[in-house]
Structures are given as structure tokens and as C-alpha cells.
Amino acid sequence: MNHGLLAGHAPPSRELLNAYLDSMDVWRSDGVAIADMASGGGWRAVATRDMAIGETICKLPKSALLSVRTTELNRFPAAARERTTSHAILSLALALLNELRLGEESGFWGYIQSLPRETVPIPSLWPLYPAGSDAELADKWLDGTEARRDLKRREDEGVGLADMRAFYESSRLPRTRAHPDPSPFEAFAHAFSLVSTRAFIIDLHHTIALCPFADVLNHAGVSHTSLASDDFVCHVCGSLAPCEHDGTAEPARLAHLHPNARARIANELDTVDMYVERAVRAGDEVMNSYGEGIGEARLLVEWGFVPGSAPAAGDESDDDEGFLGDGITWALSELCDAERAAHWLAMDGGELAGELFEAGADDDARLVCAPSARPGVYHLNHAGQASARLFGALWLQGSGAHPADDVRGRLRRALASVEMAWEAHVADDDPLPLDSGVADAVRAVVALLERRRAGLPALTVDELYDAREALADAPLQAAALTVAINEVALVQAALERWGEFAAWLEGDA
Ligand SMILES: C[S@@+](CC[C@H](N)C(=O)[O-])C[C@H]1O[C@@H](n2cnc3c(N)ncnc32)[C@H](O)[C@@H]1O
């Protein structure tokens, strides 16, 4: 994508980055070095010696972060931000674009020159690529997948491509020596792609920010580290210690801290830190976690890659265990009609289903699994188990329960009896008599899965694999196909499991 930024500059330099980090007092362990990705493009962090749990990987003073608070744009708020946005990601992309337009005159030059020069092709930006390109051809494989849902969610939240365009068109960046004229939308899209793939959530003052050096680490589900930051700062000035905006020497934002910790923060520099949480061997790539249980669809939508879709010897990117996330998900409106959905929400059904789900030693053998840790997520996991939250909402829809009924007691019995019936099915016993609401919920799971399958590409898993095999030099199509393959395989397997169970309940099998 032709964004016109940093044209004519030398490629990213580690020396310049290190000089910047030193000048900003960013502390780095001598056990970690920046190395090239084996796949060619980009960098990664590699351990130069064994590192033990608890060791510090890096400590960045918050003043070294690139955020809307620390950048030049913050000094020209009125001119540059006629339109305000509640979306931190759009504001940060604008602030970064302003620094990129400043080029060598930016206070962040040593850092921003180290960032990828190519736009990261996240799916929100695929419509900007020409017809017949890898991006354009990849898009159709996302139909019916979680990635398409995530893209829709981003649009609903106001961070889709049309929102980016509207936001950028209503913003005015100052002229710079390198860029006396406004930059094209592609330049904003480039900055957005960098923010989407590199920003971390920091605190109430910075909101999200780019973290030099910490953002060199790639992601793995089973990681060695994660970014830690005290977020209970003053939202006005960012101070962690009590400040003039608190109006008291003992602000409520610090009330949860032990007195020793409160005394410590009064005297210490506020930093974001990375510590070794799982031992690293010399020569290993040091992997970060971008978040708990992120599925591959979300990795594609927000970070522009799918683990294992383009294996590269030497990178750990093909280690896909732990990339599982929440499997496949539905919105409550797809499970219940409006009246039942309102009833479910009024009784806090999601929370209730979690309370009623009794974890056990043989959870893997069950039909129903624990609800997602993400509130409001109704999912079927990678083993084809429906979450208690999903099953509960479907049960409510079919049960005829009224707000005045003892829903708690009935849902508890429904969850217990479906599990007993499943055990009997697995043991090849005769079907047990079941409350009709429970059998209806099982049939509703089958219907949901059938609808999901109908929306996914109409090829078998083998045909999808063949389509991926036949690709040459098309990483985005390979990534999109990987998402589609895994979802088709999951829906197919889940349909068999739930379909056979439903038939057995009806005495047909
Ligand atoms: C925070 S950056 C990590 C540093 C990046 N490798 C670089 O050179 O700038 C995030 C980007 O790195 C790449 N990345 C991160 N984890 C990866 C993985 N496990 N496999 C492949 N690429 C990965 C993706 O392009 C992602 O958007």
C-alpha cells in the first residue's frame, strides 16, 4: 500500500532503536537480544542465556511510551482534533501518523524508524488492496467464520474501515518539513495497522500506547511473559503517587494497596514491565502473550497473522497449541427471541449458568463446558462442548419458563439431567426420560450448528486443505483458509456429536 511515509530513509536500524531506548532510560536485560524473524520480515526477541522465572526482561518509564499523552499532537489539540473520538485506537493512530510525518524531527525518531515500513495487512484494510491481490482473494474465505464476526464487531464498535476514513477526513494534521501537504488516507491506514498490531493497554491516563522494545516480542498462547503496568493512576496527569487532582492524600484509587506498596509508589518511577513468567532457554525466542485465550480469528483480525498458516523454521509461530480461544461464538439474539433475551439478561443468566456449572475432574468427557471467562460470550469450545451459558440461554428459550418461575432450580436440573443423559449415551445405555425443555435445547444446538455450517465455505475440510496447498506466495489467503478449515472441522465434528445425541434422545439411534 502506497502510504508515502519515511520514503528514502534507510531500513529499520537496531542501533538507532537501542540509542533511543538508552536515551529514554528503558532498562533491558542482557539476556534478551533483538533478532530477525526467520521468515524474513520483522524482528523477534531471543534469549542469549537461560533466564529464570522472576527475572526482569525490560522496564520502560511511562514517559518513553508513544501515546496520545506523550506525542507532539497532544500539543496541538484544537487544530488536529476537530473531531473527538471515544476510540483510543483511532486517536493513537493519528498521533503516530503525526510523528511519522515529522520523521527525523520527531522526538520518537529512534523508535518510529524501527517500525515495519509495510502496512500490516489486517483484514479491515483488505478492501484497500487491488482486485486480484492476495488480500482481495483472501476475503471470501472469511465468510461465516469468527473472523467475519470480529470484523463486524469492530464496525459496530466504530472502528471499521468506514469509521477510519470518516475520522481521518475530519482530522487536520499540522504540516511538517517532510510533509507540507496532507497525507493520503493510506498513510492513516498504515498508522492504524501499526497501532492495531502493537499497542498495549496501559492505564486511564495513556489508555493504549506503543511500548518501544516490549513490542518486539511475538505472541504465543503459551508464552514466557506478559506486559504489566499499574493502571490505577490519576487520569488527568497520569501520576501513580497521590497528586493535586486527587484532593486527598489517600485517594480511593490507591485504597486497595497495602501501606508498604503505597509508600513504595510515592518514591518509585512509574514503569511498564515484563518479567519472565516461564523459564526461557538460551537460544529460544522469548514469547509474549497479547491476551488470554485469543483465538486465531481474533489474531488475524487484530494482529494480521494466523499461527501455523505460514510455518517458518526458526520462528515459534507454528506452535499453535494454546491459540484456541473461545472456539465459535453466537450473540444472545441468535439464541433467544427478544422477550426471552430480556428475561435472561434481567436474571443475569450468563452469571447464573456459570454458578450452576459444577466443574469436575472429568470435564473433558462432558457435553457441556464452563462459560467463557469473557462476559457475554456464548460459545462452543474446540472439543465441541457447548458452554453452560450457551446451553442455558437455549434451554430458557425452549423451556417456557416465566420470570416468576424458579428458573435457578429448573436450570440446575436441566444442566444436571443433560449431562446424565450424555453419560448414558456414551455408555450405550437406553435413553432416559428428559424434561422436554432439555431435549429442545439439544435440538437447538444442532440447529445452530447447521446454520453455522451453511454460512461457511461449501467445501469439505479436505477440499479446503487442497485449496491451501495449491496456493503459492499468498500468505493472506493461507491465513484466511486456515481459519475457515479449523472452523469447518470444528462445526462438522460438533454436528456429529450433537446430532447423534439428539437422535439417541429421540430413540432414533
Ligand atoms: C507487536 S509486533 C511483534 C514484533 C514484530 N515481529 C515486528 O517485527 O515488528 C506484532 C506483529 O508481529 C507478528 N507476529 C507476532 N506474533 C507472531 C507469531 N506468533 N507468528 C507470526 N507472526 C507474529 C505479526 O505480524 C504481528 O502483527
The ligand as a Tripos MOL2 file, in Angstrom:
@<TRIPOS>MOLECULE
LIG
   27    29     1     0     0
SMALL
NO_CHARGES

@<TRIPOS>ATOM
      1 C1          3.9990   -6.4870   18.4360 C.3       1 LIG1
      2 S1          4.5460   -6.9520   16.8750 S.3       1 LIG1
      3 C2          5.8210   -8.1040   17.2040 C.3       1 LIG1
      4 C3          7.1090   -7.7730   16.5080 C.3       1 LIG1
      5 C4          7.0900   -7.9980   15.0250 C.3       1 LIG1
      6 N1          7.5360   -9.3370   14.6970 N.3       1 LIG1
      7 C5          7.9590   -6.9950   14.3050 C.2       1 LIG1
      8 O1          8.8340   -7.3590   13.5660 O.co2     1 LIG1
      9 O2          7.7330   -5.8130   14.4510 O.co2     1 LIG1
     10 C6          3.1770   -7.8980   16.3600 C.3       1 LIG1
     11 C7          3.2980   -8.4310   14.9440 C.3       1 LIG1
     12 O3          4.2790   -9.4460   14.8910 O.3       1 LIG1
     13 C8          3.8500  -10.5420   14.1020 C.3       1 LIG1
     14 N2          3.6960  -11.6990   14.9970 N.ar      1 LIG1
     15 C9          3.5130  -11.7060   16.3370 C.ar      1 LIG1
     16 N3          3.4460  -12.9500   16.8070 N.ar      1 LIG1
     17 C10         3.5860  -13.7650   15.7500 C.ar      1 LIG1
     18 C11         3.5780  -15.1640   15.6010 C.ar      1 LIG1
     19 N4          3.4220  -15.9810   16.6270 N.pl3     1 LIG1
     20 N5          3.7400  -15.6630   14.3410 N.ar      1 LIG1
     21 C12         3.8850  -14.8500   13.2730 C.ar      1 LIG1
     22 N6          3.8940  -13.5080   13.3560 N.ar      1 LIG1
     23 C13         3.7420  -12.9650   14.5770 C.ar      1 LIG1
     24 C14         2.5330  -10.1290   13.4850 C.3       1 LIG1
     25 O4          2.7880   -9.5230   12.2540 O.3       1 LIG1
     26 C15         2.0200   -9.0980   14.4660 C.3       1 LIG1
     27 O5          1.1730   -8.1620   13.8660 O.3       1 LIG1
@<TRIPOS>BOND
     1     1     2 1
     2     2     3 1
     3     2    10 1
     4     3     4 1
     5     4     5 1
     6     5     6 1
     7     5     7 1
     8     7     8 2
     9     7     9 1
    10    10    11 1
    11    11    12 1
    12    11    26 1
    13    12    13 1
    14    13    14 1
    15    13    24 1
    16    14    15 ar
    17    14    23 ar
    18    15    16 ar
    19    16    17 ar
    20    17    18 ar
    21    17    23 ar
    22    18    19 1
    23    18    20 ar
    24    20    21 ar
    25    21    22 ar
    26    22    23 ar
    27    24    25 1
    28    24    26 1
    29    26    27 1
@<TRIPOS>SUBSTRUCTURE
     1 LIG1         1 GROUP 0 **** ****
